[in-house]
Amino acid sequence: MKHLFFLCTVVLLSHSLTAQNHNLKGGFAAQGYDVVSYFQENPLKGNKKYTATHEGVAYKFSSEENLTRFTKNPEKFIPQYGGFCAYAIAKKGEKVGVNPKTYLISNKKLYLFYNSWGVNTLDKWNEEGAKSLEKQADAKWPIIDN
């Protein structure tokens, strides 16, 4: 019985930690936007009717078709860097919120960016060199993600 309790505690804790390393709004990744819809070049808000959980993180989808696409291959659609601003991860090593309508699909990966108060980090990402910034973010994310 002690072993079962320990195992349940470890599983629940690992799911909780995974969710904490994602930019969640209202309990959903990508601020409730349908992550599959980004790859269709039309970001849409998800519907609570179509939800899925992957590695402890909840996602909403705009249609049953997109939900099905996600469940078949979730890694294809998950935003990079936990859905936090890719530019802030690269430059400062900080988790910063995003505007879910400011995004980039590059090399079949979804990147989200902060865009508010006259600061559009997607523009900065492109101006300062996406490849270099991606390498910086890739190096920093494993440290930040822990």
Disulfide bonds with the S-S distance in Angstrom:
none
